[in-house]
Amino acid sequence: MAQVLVRDLDDRIVARLKVMAKAQNISLEQKFRDMAAREAMDVEARFEEASRRSREQTRGSSLDSTALIREDRDR
């Protein structure tokens, strides 16, 4: 497993995270792991949603472009 060292965290943020971790009955370290995992999953979910919307917007049309291409070539 990898390790990450986070420097220069504001003391107030660390104190708040400790309170949150204690309320959840987990360690501060576990709180950071949970937050990092959730963020990574959220990014993936946002990408998948954007991809889904893009596929829907660019879904094939029932328009047959053959006649339009032929018309363009005949000019």
N, CA, C and O atoms as a Tripos MOL2 file, in Angstrom:
@<TRIPOS>MOLECULE
protein
  300   299    75     0     0
PROTEIN
NO_CHARGES

@<TRIPOS>ATOM
      1 N           0.8400   -1.1860    0.0000 N.3       1 MET1
      2 CA          0.0000    0.0000    0.0000 C.3       1 MET1
      3 C           0.8820    1.2450    0.0000 C.2       1 MET1
      4 O           1.9590    1.2680    0.5960 O.2       1 MET1
      5 N           0.4020    2.2610   -0.6750 N.am      2 ALA2
      6 CA          1.1440    3.5240   -0.7440 C.3       2 ALA2
      7 C           0.8980    4.3600    0.5070 C.2       2 ALA2
      8 O          -0.0770    4.1630    1.2330 O.2       2 ALA2
      9 N           1.8010    5.2850    0.7310 N.am      3 GLN3
     10 CA          1.6480    6.2290    1.8340 C.3       3 GLN3
     11 C           1.7420    7.6300    1.2680 C.2       3 GLN3
     12 O           2.4470    7.8710    0.2880 O.2       3 GLN3
     13 N           1.0230    8.5550    1.8960 N.am      4 VAL4
     14 CA          1.0330    9.9500    1.4740 C.3       4 VAL4
     15 C           1.2680   10.8200    2.6970 C.2       4 VAL4
     16 O           0.6350   10.6350    3.7370 O.2       4 VAL4
     17 N           2.1690   11.7540    2.5630 N.am      5 LEU5
     18 CA          2.4240   12.7180    3.6270 C.3       5 LEU5
     19 C           1.8530   14.0530    3.1690 C.2       5 LEU5
     20 O           2.2090   14.5560    2.1030 O.2       5 LEU5
     21 N           0.9740   14.6190    3.9730 N.am      6 VAL6
     22 CA          0.3530   15.8950    3.6290 C.3       6 VAL6
     23 C           0.9250   16.9550    4.5620 C.2       6 VAL6
     24 O           0.7730   16.8740    5.7810 O.2       6 VAL6
     25 N           1.5730   17.9350    3.9810 N.am      7 ARG7
     26 CA          2.1990   18.9900    4.7780 C.3       7 ARG7
     27 C           1.3480   20.2530    4.7570 C.2       7 ARG7
     28 O           0.5070   20.4450    3.8790 O.2       7 ARG7
     29 N           1.5860   21.0980    5.7370 N.am      8 ASP8
     30 CA          1.0040   22.4410    5.8040 C.3       8 ASP8
     31 C          -0.5180   22.4550    5.8340 C.2       8 ASP8
     32 O          -1.1420   23.3240    5.2240 O.2       8 ASP8
     33 N          -1.1160   21.5080    6.5310 N.am      9 LEU9
     34 CA         -2.5610   21.5420    6.7320 C.3       9 LEU9
     35 C          -2.8730   22.5480    7.8250 C.2       9 LEU9
     36 O          -2.1820   22.6090    8.8420 O.2       9 LEU9
     37 N          -3.8880   23.3140    7.6180 N.am     10 ASP10
     38 CA         -4.3210   24.2830    8.6230 C.3      10 ASP10
     39 C          -4.7420   23.5300    9.8840 C.2      10 ASP10
     40 O          -5.4650   22.5360    9.8100 O.2      10 ASP10
     41 N          -4.2900   24.0050   11.0310 N.am     11 ASP11
     42 CA         -4.5910   23.3460   12.3060 C.3      11 ASP11
     43 C          -6.0970   23.2440   12.5540 C.2      11 ASP11
     44 O          -6.5740   22.2630   13.1260 O.2      11 ASP11
     45 N          -6.8310   24.2500   12.1260 N.am     12 ARG12
     46 CA         -8.2920   24.2210   12.3300 C.3      12 ARG12
     47 C          -8.9530   23.1180   11.5030 C.2      12 ARG12
     48 O          -9.9160   22.4890   11.9410 O.2      12 ARG12
     49 N          -8.4260   22.9000   10.3170 N.am     13 ILE13
     50 CA         -8.9700   21.8320    9.4670 C.3      13 ILE13
     51 C          -8.6880   20.4770   10.0980 C.2      13 ILE13
     52 O          -9.5640   19.6150   10.1650 O.2      13 ILE13
     53 N          -7.4570   20.3030   10.5570 N.am     14 VAL14
     54 CA         -7.0930   19.0280   11.2010 C.3      14 VAL14
     55 C          -7.9560   18.8030   12.4400 C.2      14 VAL14
     56 O          -8.4420   17.6950   12.6650 O.2      14 VAL14
     57 N          -8.1440   19.8370   13.2350 N.am     15 ALA15
     58 CA         -8.9750   19.7040   14.4380 C.3      15 ALA15
     59 C         -10.4020   19.3190   14.0660 C.2      15 ALA15
     60 O         -11.0060   18.4660   14.7150 O.2      15 ALA15
     61 N         -10.9350   19.9390   13.0360 N.am     16 ARG16
     62 CA        -12.3070   19.6260   12.6070 C.3      16 ARG16
     63 C         -12.4020   18.1910   12.0980 C.2      16 ARG16
     64 O         -13.3710   17.4890   12.3880 O.2      16 ARG16
     65 N         -11.4070   17.7620   11.3470 N.am     17 LEU17
     66 CA        -11.4010   16.3870   10.8390 C.3      17 LEU17
     67 C         -11.2810   15.3760   11.9790 C.2      17 LEU17
     68 O         -11.8770   14.3000   11.9230 O.2      17 LEU17
     69 N         -10.5170   15.7190   13.0030 N.am     18 LYS18
     70 CA        -10.4140   14.8280   14.1630 C.3      18 LYS18
     71 C         -11.7640   14.6820   14.8500 C.2      18 LYS18
     72 O         -12.1450   13.5830   15.2520 O.2      18 LYS18
     73 N         -12.4850   15.7890   14.9840 N.am     19 VAL19
     74 CA        -13.8280   15.7430   15.5820 C.3      19 VAL19
     75 C         -14.7520   14.8760   14.7290 C.2      19 VAL19
     76 O         -15.5040   14.0550   15.2530 O.2      19 VAL19
     77 N         -14.6880   15.0640   13.4140 N.am     20 MET20
     78 CA        -15.5360   14.2750   12.5090 C.3      20 MET20
     79 C         -15.2010   12.7850   12.6030 C.2      20 MET20
     80 O         -16.0950   11.9400   12.6420 O.2      20 MET20
     81 N         -13.9020   12.4760   12.6390 N.am     21 ALA21
     82 CA        -13.4650   11.0820   12.7300 C.3      21 ALA21
     83 C         -13.9310   10.4670   14.0510 C.2      21 ALA21
     84 O         -14.4220    9.3390   14.0790 O.2      21 ALA21
     85 N         -13.7760   11.2100   15.1310 N.am     22 LYS22
     86 CA        -14.1930   10.7040   16.4390 C.3      22 LYS22
     87 C         -15.6950   10.4410   16.4590 C.2      22 LYS22
     88 O         -16.1470    9.4450   17.0240 O.2      22 LYS22
     89 N         -16.4650   11.3300   15.8450 N.am     23 ALA23
     90 CA        -17.9200   11.1600   15.7910 C.3      23 ALA23
     91 C         -18.3030    9.9000   15.0090 C.2      23 ALA23
     92 O         -19.3390    9.2870   15.2680 O.2      23 ALA23
     93 N         -17.4630    9.5290   14.0640 N.am     24 GLN24
     94 CA        -17.7110    8.3170   13.2680 C.3      24 GLN24
     95 C         -17.0210    7.0970   13.8690 C.2      24 GLN24
     96 O         -17.1060    5.9920   13.3350 O.2      24 GLN24
     97 N         -16.3450    7.3160   14.9780 N.am     25 ASN25
     98 CA        -15.6320    6.2420   15.6790 C.3      25 ASN25
     99 C         -14.5570    5.6070   14.7930 C.2      25 ASN25
    100 O         -14.3840    4.3890   14.7790 O.2      25 ASN25
    101 N         -13.8450    6.4530   14.0600 N.am     26 ILE26
    102 CA        -12.7420    5.9940   13.2150 C.3      26 ILE26
    103 C         -11.5380    6.8890   13.4890 C.2      26 ILE26
    104 O         -11.6680    7.9560   14.0900 O.2      26 ILE26
    105 N         -10.3740    6.4470   13.0440 N.am     27 SER27
    106 CA         -9.1590    7.2420   13.2200 C.3      27 SER27
    107 C          -9.1150    8.3700   12.1880 C.2      27 SER27
    108 O          -9.8080    8.3400   11.1710 O.2      27 SER27
    109 N          -8.2890    9.3480   12.4800 N.am     28 LEU28
    110 CA         -8.0880   10.4410   11.5220 C.3      28 LEU28
    111 C          -7.5150    9.8810   10.2260 C.2      28 LEU28
    112 O          -7.8840   10.3130    9.1340 O.2      28 LEU28
    113 N          -6.6240    8.9290   10.3560 N.am     29 GLU29
    114 CA         -6.0310    8.2870    9.1820 C.3      29 GLU29
    115 C          -7.1080    7.6140    8.3240 C.2      29 GLU29
    116 O          -7.0890    7.7280    7.0990 O.2      29 GLU29
    117 N          -8.0410    6.9160    8.9670 N.am     30 GLN30
    118 CA         -9.1330    6.2690    8.2320 C.3      30 GLN30
    119 C         -10.0300    7.3150    7.5830 C.2      30 GLN30
    120 O         -10.5300    7.1130    6.4760 O.2      30 GLN30
    121 N         -10.2320    8.4300    8.2730 N.am     31 LYS31
    122 CA        -11.0450    9.5150    7.7130 C.3      31 LYS31
    123 C         -10.4210   10.0110    6.4130 C.2      31 LYS31
    124 O         -11.1280   10.2120    5.4250 O.2      31 LYS31
    125 N          -9.1120   10.2100    6.4050 N.am     32 PHE32
    126 CA         -8.4220   10.6380    5.1870 C.3      32 PHE32
    127 C          -8.5350    9.5880    4.0840 C.2      32 PHE32
    128 O          -8.7500    9.9330    2.9220 O.2      32 PHE32
    129 N          -8.3930    8.3110    4.4380 N.am     33 ARG33
    130 CA         -8.5250    7.2540    3.4300 C.3      33 ARG33
    131 C          -9.9190    7.2750    2.8160 C.2      33 ARG33
    132 O         -10.0740    7.1830    1.5990 O.2      33 ARG33
    133 N         -10.9290    7.3970    3.6710 N.am     34 ASP34
    134 CA        -12.3110    7.4310    3.1910 C.3      34 ASP34
    135 C         -12.5510    8.6270    2.2800 C.2      34 ASP34
    136 O         -13.1910    8.5040    1.2350 O.2      34 ASP34
    137 N         -12.0310    9.7920    2.6840 N.am     35 MET35
    138 CA        -12.2190   11.0040    1.8770 C.3      35 MET35
    139 C         -11.5280   10.8640    0.5170 C.2      35 MET35
    140 O         -12.0920   11.2530   -0.5060 O.2      35 MET35
    141 N         -10.3250   10.3180    0.5020 N.am     36 ALA36
    142 CA         -9.5840   10.1530   -0.7500 C.3      36 ALA36
    143 C         -10.2980    9.1650   -1.6700 C.2      36 ALA36
    144 O         -10.4170    9.4060   -2.8710 O.2      36 ALA36
    145 N         -10.7720    8.0580   -1.1090 N.am     37 ALA37
    146 CA        -11.4840    7.0610   -1.9180 C.3      37 ALA37
    147 C         -12.7720    7.6420   -2.4860 C.2      37 ALA37
    148 O         -13.0950    7.4240   -3.6530 O.2      37 ALA37
    149 N         -13.5020    8.3800   -1.6620 N.am     38 ARG38
    150 CA        -14.7600    8.9790   -2.1100 C.3      38 ARG38
    151 C         -14.5010    9.9810   -3.2330 C.2      38 ARG38
    152 O         -15.2360   10.0060   -4.2200 O.2      38 ARG38
    153 N         -13.4770   10.7930   -3.0940 N.am     39 GLU39
    154 CA        -13.1480   11.7840   -4.1210 C.3      39 GLU39
    155 C         -12.7850   11.0980   -5.4380 C.2      39 GLU39
    156 O         -13.2250   11.5200   -6.5080 O.2      39 GLU39
    157 N         -11.9830   10.0410   -5.3510 N.am     40 ALA40
    158 CA        -11.5930    9.3160   -6.5610 C.3      40 ALA40
    159 C         -12.8150    8.7060   -7.2400 C.2      40 ALA40
    160 O         -12.9200    8.7380   -8.4660 O.2      40 ALA40
    161 N         -13.7280    8.1590   -6.4650 N.am     41 MET41
    162 CA        -14.9370    7.5700   -7.0320 C.3      41 MET41
    163 C         -15.8490    8.6400   -7.6240 C.2      41 MET41
    164 O         -16.4730    8.4160   -8.6610 O.2      41 MET41
    165 N         -15.9310    9.7980   -6.9740 N.am     42 ASP42
    166 CA        -16.7630   10.8940   -7.4830 C.3      42 ASP42
    167 C         -16.2460   11.3830   -8.8320 C.2      42 ASP42
    168 O         -17.0330   11.6580   -9.7380 O.2      42 ASP42
    169 N         -14.9370   11.4900   -8.9660 N.am     43 VAL43
    170 CA        -14.3520   11.9220  -10.2410 C.3      43 VAL43
    171 C         -14.7130   10.9180  -11.3320 C.2      43 VAL43
    172 O         -15.0890   11.3070  -12.4380 O.2      43 VAL43
    173 N         -14.6010    9.6490  -11.0270 N.am     44 GLU44
    174 CA        -14.9290    8.6090  -11.9990 C.3      44 GLU44
    175 C         -16.4100    8.6590  -12.3710 C.2      44 GLU44
    176 O         -16.7640    8.5250  -13.5430 O.2      44 GLU44
    177 N         -17.2630    8.8510  -11.3840 N.am     45 ALA45
    178 CA        -18.7050    8.9250  -11.6500 C.3      45 ALA45
    179 C         -19.0480   10.1400  -12.5010 C.2      45 ALA45
    180 O         -19.8930   10.0540  -13.3920 O.2      45 ALA45
    181 N         -18.3980   11.2770  -12.2310 N.am     46 ARG46
    182 CA        -18.6550   12.4760  -13.0400 C.3      46 ARG46
    183 C         -18.2090   12.2570  -14.4740 C.2      46 ARG46
    184 O         -18.8870   12.6870  -15.4070 O.2      46 ARG46
    185 N         -17.0680   11.5870  -14.6610 N.am     47 PHE47
    186 CA        -16.5920   11.2960  -16.0120 C.3      47 PHE47
    187 C         -17.5690   10.3750  -16.7350 C.2      47 PHE47
    188 O         -17.8980   10.6020  -17.8990 O.2      47 PHE47
    189 N         -18.0280    9.3410  -16.0470 N.am     48 GLU48
    190 CA        -18.9680    8.4050  -16.6650 C.3      48 GLU48
    191 C         -20.2690    9.1020  -17.0460 C.2      48 GLU48
    192 O         -20.8330    8.8210  -18.1040 O.2      48 GLU48
    193 N         -20.7480   10.0020  -16.2050 N.am     49 GLU49
    194 CA        -21.9710   10.7480  -16.5000 C.3      49 GLU49
    195 C         -21.7740   11.6730  -17.7040 C.2      49 GLU49
    196 O         -22.6470   11.7650  -18.5670 O.2      49 GLU49
    197 N         -20.6420   12.3490  -17.7610 N.am     50 ALA50
    198 CA        -20.3530   13.2210  -18.9060 C.3      50 ALA50
    199 C         -20.2440   12.4000  -20.1860 C.2      50 ALA50
    200 O         -20.7050   12.8290  -21.2430 O.2      50 ALA50
    201 N         -19.6400   11.2280  -20.0920 N.am     51 SER51
    202 CA        -19.5300   10.3400  -21.2580 C.3      51 SER51
    203 C         -20.9070    9.8710  -21.7170 C.2      51 SER51
    204 O         -21.1840    9.8210  -22.9160 O.2      51 SER51
    205 N         -21.7660    9.5270  -20.7610 N.am     52 ARG52
    206 CA        -23.1180    9.0770  -21.1020 C.3      52 ARG52
    207 C         -23.8860   10.1800  -21.8240 C.2      52 ARG52
    208 O         -24.5410    9.9340  -22.8370 O.2      52 ARG52
    209 N         -23.7960   11.4150  -21.2830 N.am     53 ARG53
    210 CA        -24.4950   12.5470  -21.9180 C.3      53 ARG53
    211 C         -23.9590   12.7890  -23.3230 C.2      53 ARG53
    212 O         -24.7240   13.0650  -24.2480 O.2      53 ARG53
    213 N         -22.6440   12.6860  -23.4780 N.am     54 SER54
    214 CA        -22.0340   12.8960  -24.7910 C.3      54 SER54
    215 C         -22.5150   11.8450  -25.7860 C.2      54 SER54
    216 O         -22.8200   12.1660  -26.9340 O.2      54 SER54
    217 N         -22.5840   10.5880  -25.3440 N.am     55 ARG55
    218 CA        -23.0780    9.5260  -26.2300 C.3      55 ARG55
    219 C         -24.5180    9.7850  -26.6380 C.2      55 ARG55
    220 O         -24.8860    9.5890  -27.7970 O.2      55 ARG55
    221 N         -25.3320   10.2270  -25.6880 N.am     56 GLU56
    222 CA        -26.7390   10.5060  -25.9990 C.3      56 GLU56
    223 C         -26.8680   11.6510  -26.9990 C.2      56 GLU56
    224 O         -27.6960   11.5950  -27.9080 O.2      56 GLU56
    225 N         -26.0560   12.6810  -26.8330 N.am     57 GLN57
    226 CA        -26.1380   13.8400  -27.7070 C.3      57 GLN57
    227 C         -25.6260   13.5460  -29.1140 C.2      57 GLN57
    228 O         -26.0450   14.1860  -30.0790 O.2      57 GLN57
    229 N         -24.7280   12.5860  -29.2270 N.am     58 THR58
    230 CA        -24.1440   12.2920  -30.5420 C.3      58 THR58
    231 C         -24.6510   10.9730  -31.1180 C.2      58 THR58
    232 O         -24.0900   10.4410  -32.0760 O.2      58 THR58
    233 N         -25.7140   10.4620  -30.5220 N.am     59 ARG59
    234 CA        -26.2820    9.2080  -31.0060 C.3      59 ARG59
    235 C         -26.6460    9.3470  -32.4770 C.2      59 ARG59
    236 O         -27.0400   10.4270  -32.9180 O.2      59 ARG59
    237 N         -26.5230    8.2880  -33.2250 N.am     60 GLY60
    238 CA        -26.7970    8.2920  -34.6580 C.3      60 GLY60
    239 C         -28.1680    8.8580  -35.0010 C.2      60 GLY60
    240 O         -29.1280    8.7380  -34.2390 O.2      60 GLY60
    241 N         -28.2230    9.4660  -36.1500 N.am     61 SER61
    242 CA        -29.4560   10.0710  -36.6380 C.3      61 SER61
    243 C         -30.0960    9.1400  -37.6520 C.2      61 SER61
    244 O         -29.4280    8.2960  -38.2490 O.2      61 SER61
    245 N         -31.4110    9.3060  -37.8410 N.am     62 SER62
    246 CA        -32.1050    8.5060  -38.8650 C.3      62 SER62
    247 C         -31.9340    9.1330  -40.2410 C.2      62 SER62
    248 O         -32.4070    8.5890  -41.2380 O.2      62 SER62
    249 N         -31.2610   10.2720  -40.2940 N.am     63 LEU63
    250 CA        -31.0170   10.9700  -41.5490 C.3      63 LEU63
    251 C         -30.0160   10.1850  -42.3800 C.2      63 LEU63
    252 O         -28.9420    9.8250  -41.8990 O.2      63 LEU63
    253 N         -30.3740    9.9240  -43.6270 N.am     64 ASP64
    254 CA        -29.4590    9.2570  -44.5440 C.3      64 ASP64
    255 C         -28.7190   10.3470  -45.3130 C.2      64 ASP64
    256 O         -29.3180   11.0590  -46.1190 O.2      64 ASP64
    257 N         -27.4440   10.4730  -45.0680 N.am     65 SER65
    258 CA        -26.6590   11.5520  -45.6570 C.3      65 SER65
    259 C         -26.2000   11.2470  -47.0820 C.2      65 SER65
    260 O         -25.5450   12.0850  -47.7020 O.2      65 SER65
    261 N         -26.5220   10.0860  -47.6080 N.am     66 THR66
    262 CA        -26.0770    9.6940  -48.9410 C.3      66 THR66
    263 C         -26.5190   10.7030  -49.9920 C.2      66 THR66
    264 O         -25.7180   11.1200  -50.8270 O.2      66 THR66
    265 N         -27.7840   11.0940  -49.9560 N.am     67 ALA67
    266 CA        -28.3110   12.0430  -50.9440 C.3      67 ALA67
    267 C         -27.6090   13.3960  -50.8120 C.2      67 ALA67
    268 O         -27.3140   14.0320  -51.8240 O.2      67 ALA67
    269 N         -27.3450   13.8340  -49.6160 N.am     68 LEU68
    270 CA        -26.6660   15.1130  -49.4130 C.3      68 LEU68
    271 C         -25.2350   15.0760  -49.9400 C.2      68 LEU68
    272 O         -24.7660   16.0420  -50.5420 O.2      68 LEU68
    273 N         -24.5500   13.9700  -49.7130 N.am     69 ILE69
    274 CA        -23.1840   13.8140  -50.2080 C.3      69 ILE69
    275 C         -23.1830   13.7960  -51.7320 C.2      69 ILE69
    276 O         -22.3490   14.4370  -52.3710 O.2      69 ILE69
    277 N         -24.1260   13.0550  -52.3030 N.am     70 ARG70
    278 CA        -24.2250   12.9750  -53.7680 C.3      70 ARG70
    279 C         -24.4810   14.3670  -54.3550 C.2      70 ARG70
    280 O         -23.8770   14.7520  -55.3560 O.2      70 ARG70
    281 N         -25.3930   15.1190  -53.7110 N.am     71 GLU71
    282 CA        -25.7100   16.4720  -54.1790 C.3      71 GLU71
    283 C         -24.4710   17.3660  -54.1230 C.2      71 GLU71
    284 O         -24.2290   18.1540  -55.0370 O.2      71 GLU71
    285 N         -23.7020   17.2450  -53.0680 N.am     72 ASP72
    286 CA        -22.4820   18.0360  -52.9280 C.3      72 ASP72
    287 C         -21.4700   17.6780  -54.0190 C.2      72 ASP72
    288 O         -20.8240   18.5630  -54.5810 O.2      72 ASP72
    289 N         -21.3350   16.4230  -54.3110 N.am     73 ARG73
    290 CA        -20.3690   15.9740  -55.3200 C.3      73 ARG73
    291 C         -20.7650   16.4170  -56.7220 C.2      73 ARG73
    292 O         -19.9130   16.6810  -57.5710 O.2      73 ARG73
    293 N         -22.0810   16.4950  -56.9490 N.am     74 ASP74
    294 CA        -22.5670   16.8500  -58.2820 C.3      74 ASP74
    295 C         -22.4450   18.3490  -58.5760 C.2      74 ASP74
    296 O         -22.6670   18.7640  -59.7130 O.2      74 ASP74
    297 N         -22.1060   19.1510  -57.6030 N.am     75 ARG75
    298 CA        -21.9730   20.5940  -57.8170 C.3      75 ARG75
    299 C         -20.7590   20.9210  -58.6240 C.2      75 ARG75
    300 O         -20.4960   22.0920  -58.8970 O.2      75 ARG75
@<TRIPOS>BOND
     1     1     2 1
     2     2     3 1
     3     3     4 2
     4     3     5 am
     5     5     6 1
     6     6     7 1
     7     7     8 2
     8     7     9 am
     9     9    10 1
    10    10    11 1
    11    11    12 2
    12    11    13 am
    13    13    14 1
    14    14    15 1
    15    15    16 2
    16    15    17 am
    17    17    18 1
    18    18    19 1
    19    19    20 2
    20    19    21 am
    21    21    22 1
    22    22    23 1
    23    23    24 2
    24    23    25 am
    25    25    26 1
    26    26    27 1
    27    27    28 2
    28    27    29 am
    29    29    30 1
    30    30    31 1
    31    31    32 2
    32    31    33 am
    33    33    34 1
    34    34    35 1
    35    35    36 2
    36    35    37 am
    37    37    38 1
    38    38    39 1
    39    39    40 2
    40    39    41 am
    41    41    42 1
    42    42    43 1
    43    43    44 2
    44    43    45 am
    45    45    46 1
    46    46    47 1
    47    47    48 2
    48    47    49 am
    49    49    50 1
    50    50    51 1
    51    51    52 2
    52    51    53 am
    53    53    54 1
    54    54    55 1
    55    55    56 2
    56    55    57 am
    57    57    58 1
    58    58    59 1
    59    59    60 2
    60    59    61 am
    61    61    62 1
    62    62    63 1
    63    63    64 2
    64    63    65 am
    65    65    66 1
    66    66    67 1
    67    67    68 2
    68    67    69 am
    69    69    70 1
    70    70    71 1
    71    71    72 2
    72    71    73 am
    73    73    74 1
    74    74    75 1
    75    75    76 2
    76    75    77 am
    77    77    78 1
    78    78    79 1
    79    79    80 2
    80    79    81 am
    81    81    82 1
    82    82    83 1
    83    83    84 2
    84    83    85 am
    85    85    86 1
    86    86    87 1
    87    87    88 2
    88    87    89 am
    89    89    90 1
    90    90    91 1
    91    91    92 2
    92    91    93 am
    93    93    94 1
    94    94    95 1
    95    95    96 2
    96    95    97 am
    97    97    98 1
    98    98    99 1
    99    99   100 2
   100    99   101 am
   101   101   102 1
   102   102   103 1
   103   103   104 2
   104   103   105 am
   105   105   106 1
   106   106   107 1
   107   107   108 2
   108   107   109 am
   109   109   110 1
   110   110   111 1
   111   111   112 2
   112   111   113 am
   113   113   114 1
   114   114   115 1
   115   115   116 2
   116   115   117 am
   117   117   118 1
   118   118   119 1
   119   119   120 2
   120   119   121 am
   121   121   122 1
   122   122   123 1
   123   123   124 2
   124   123   125 am
   125   125   126 1
   126   126   127 1
   127   127   128 2
   128   127   129 am
   129   129   130 1
   130   130   131 1
   131   131   132 2
   132   131   133 am
   133   133   134 1
   134   134   135 1
   135   135   136 2
   136   135   137 am
   137   137   138 1
   138   138   139 1
   139   139   140 2
   140   139   141 am
   141   141   142 1
   142   142   143 1
   143   143   144 2
   144   143   145 am
   145   145   146 1
   146   146   147 1
   147   147   148 2
   148   147   149 am
   149   149   150 1
   150   150   151 1
   151   151   152 2
   152   151   153 am
   153   153   154 1
   154   154   155 1
   155   155   156 2
   156   155   157 am
   157   157   158 1
   158   158   159 1
   159   159   160 2
   160   159   161 am
   161   161   162 1
   162   162   163 1
   163   163   164 2
   164   163   165 am
   165   165   166 1
   166   166   167 1
   167   167   168 2
   168   167   169 am
   169   169   170 1
   170   170   171 1
   171   171   172 2
   172   171   173 am
   173   173   174 1
   174   174   175 1
   175   175   176 2
   176   175   177 am
   177   177   178 1
   178   178   179 1
   179   179   180 2
   180   179   181 am
   181   181   182 1
   182   182   183 1
   183   183   184 2
   184   183   185 am
   185   185   186 1
   186   186   187 1
   187   187   188 2
   188   187   189 am
   189   189   190 1
   190   190   191 1
   191   191   192 2
   192   191   193 am
   193   193   194 1
   194   194   195 1
   195   195   196 2
   196   195   197 am
   197   197   198 1
   198   198   199 1
   199   199   200 2
   200   199   201 am
   201   201   202 1
   202   202   203 1
   203   203   204 2
   204   203   205 am
   205   205   206 1
   206   206   207 1
   207   207   208 2
   208   207   209 am
   209   209   210 1
   210   210   211 1
   211   211   212 2
   212   211   213 am
   213   213   214 1
   214   214   215 1
   215   215   216 2
   216   215   217 am
   217   217   218 1
   218   218   219 1
   219   219   220 2
   220   219   221 am
   221   221   222 1
   222   222   223 1
   223   223   224 2
   224   223   225 am
   225   225   226 1
   226   226   227 1
   227   227   228 2
   228   227   229 am
   229   229   230 1
   230   230   231 1
   231   231   232 2
   232   231   233 am
   233   233   234 1
   234   234   235 1
   235   235   236 2
   236   235   237 am
   237   237   238 1
   238   238   239 1
   239   239   240 2
   240   239   241 am
   241   241   242 1
   242   242   243 1
   243   243   244 2
   244   243   245 am
   245   245   246 1
   246   246   247 1
   247   247   248 2
   248   247   249 am
   249   249   250 1
   250   250   251 1
   251   251   252 2
   252   251   253 am
   253   253   254 1
   254   254   255 1
   255   255   256 2
   256   255   257 am
   257   257   258 1
   258   258   259 1
   259   259   260 2
   260   259   261 am
   261   261   262 1
   262   262   263 1
   263   263   264 2
   264   263   265 am
   265   265   266 1
   266   266   267 1
   267   267   268 2
   268   267   269 am
   269   269   270 1
   270   270   271 1
   271   271   272 2
   272   271   273 am
   273   273   274 1
   274   274   275 1
   275   275   276 2
   276   275   277 am
   277   277   278 1
   278   278   279 1
   279   279   280 2
   280   279   281 am
   281   281   282 1
   282   282   283 1
   283   283   284 2
   284   283   285 am
   285   285   286 1
   286   286   287 1
   287   287   288 2
   288   287   289 am
   289   289   290 1
   290   290   291 1
   291   291   292 2
   292   291   293 am
   293   293   294 1
   294   294   295 1
   295   295   296 2
   296   295   297 am
   297   297   298 1
   298   298   299 1
   299   299   300 2
@<TRIPOS>SUBSTRUCTURE
     1 MET1         2 RESIDUE 1 A MET
     2 ALA2         6 RESIDUE 1 A ALA
     3 GLN3        10 RESIDUE 1 A GLN
     4 VAL4        14 RESIDUE 1 A VAL
     5 LEU5        18 RESIDUE 1 A LEU
     6 VAL6        22 RESIDUE 1 A VAL
     7 ARG7        26 RESIDUE 1 A ARG
     8 ASP8        30 RESIDUE 1 A ASP
     9 LEU9        34 RESIDUE 1 A LEU
    10 ASP10       38 RESIDUE 1 A ASP
    11 ASP11       42 RESIDUE 1 A ASP
    12 ARG12       46 RESIDUE 1 A ARG
    13 ILE13       50 RESIDUE 1 A ILE
    14 VAL14       54 RESIDUE 1 A VAL
    15 ALA15       58 RESIDUE 1 A ALA
    16 ARG16       62 RESIDUE 1 A ARG
    17 LEU17       66 RESIDUE 1 A LEU
    18 LYS18       70 RESIDUE 1 A LYS
    19 VAL19       74 RESIDUE 1 A VAL
    20 MET20       78 RESIDUE 1 A MET
    21 ALA21       82 RESIDUE 1 A ALA
    22 LYS22       86 RESIDUE 1 A LYS
    23 ALA23       90 RESIDUE 1 A ALA
    24 GLN24       94 RESIDUE 1 A GLN
    25 ASN25       98 RESIDUE 1 A ASN
    26 ILE26      102 RESIDUE 1 A ILE
    27 SER27      106 RESIDUE 1 A SER
    28 LEU28      110 RESIDUE 1 A LEU
    29 GLU29      114 RESIDUE 1 A GLU
    30 GLN30      118 RESIDUE 1 A GLN
    31 LYS31      122 RESIDUE 1 A LYS
    32 PHE32      126 RESIDUE 1 A PHE
    33 ARG33      130 RESIDUE 1 A ARG
    34 ASP34      134 RESIDUE 1 A ASP
    35 MET35      138 RESIDUE 1 A MET
    36 ALA36      142 RESIDUE 1 A ALA
    37 ALA37      146 RESIDUE 1 A ALA
    38 ARG38      150 RESIDUE 1 A ARG
    39 GLU39      154 RESIDUE 1 A GLU
    40 ALA40      158 RESIDUE 1 A ALA
    41 MET41      162 RESIDUE 1 A MET
    42 ASP42      166 RESIDUE 1 A ASP
    43 VAL43      170 RESIDUE 1 A VAL
    44 GLU44      174 RESIDUE 1 A GLU
    45 ALA45      178 RESIDUE 1 A ALA
    46 ARG46      182 RESIDUE 1 A ARG
    47 PHE47      186 RESIDUE 1 A PHE
    48 GLU48      190 RESIDUE 1 A GLU
    49 GLU49      194 RESIDUE 1 A GLU
    50 ALA50      198 RESIDUE 1 A ALA
    51 SER51      202 RESIDUE 1 A SER
    52 ARG52      206 RESIDUE 1 A ARG
    53 ARG53      210 RESIDUE 1 A ARG
    54 SER54      214 RESIDUE 1 A SER
    55 ARG55      218 RESIDUE 1 A ARG
    56 GLU56      222 RESIDUE 1 A GLU
    57 GLN57      226 RESIDUE 1 A GLN
    58 THR58      230 RESIDUE 1 A THR
    59 ARG59      234 RESIDUE 1 A ARG
    60 GLY60      238 RESIDUE 1 A GLY
    61 SER61      242 RESIDUE 1 A SER
    62 SER62      246 RESIDUE 1 A SER
    63 LEU63      250 RESIDUE 1 A LEU
    64 ASP64      254 RESIDUE 1 A ASP
    65 SER65      258 RESIDUE 1 A SER
    66 THR66      262 RESIDUE 1 A THR
    67 ALA67      266 RESIDUE 1 A ALA
    68 LEU68      270 RESIDUE 1 A LEU
    69 ILE69      274 RESIDUE 1 A ILE
    70 ARG70      278 RESIDUE 1 A ARG
    71 GLU71      282 RESIDUE 1 A GLU
    72 ASP72      286 RESIDUE 1 A ASP
    73 ARG73      290 RESIDUE 1 A ARG
    74 ASP74      294 RESIDUE 1 A ASP
    75 ARG75      298 RESIDUE 1 A ARG
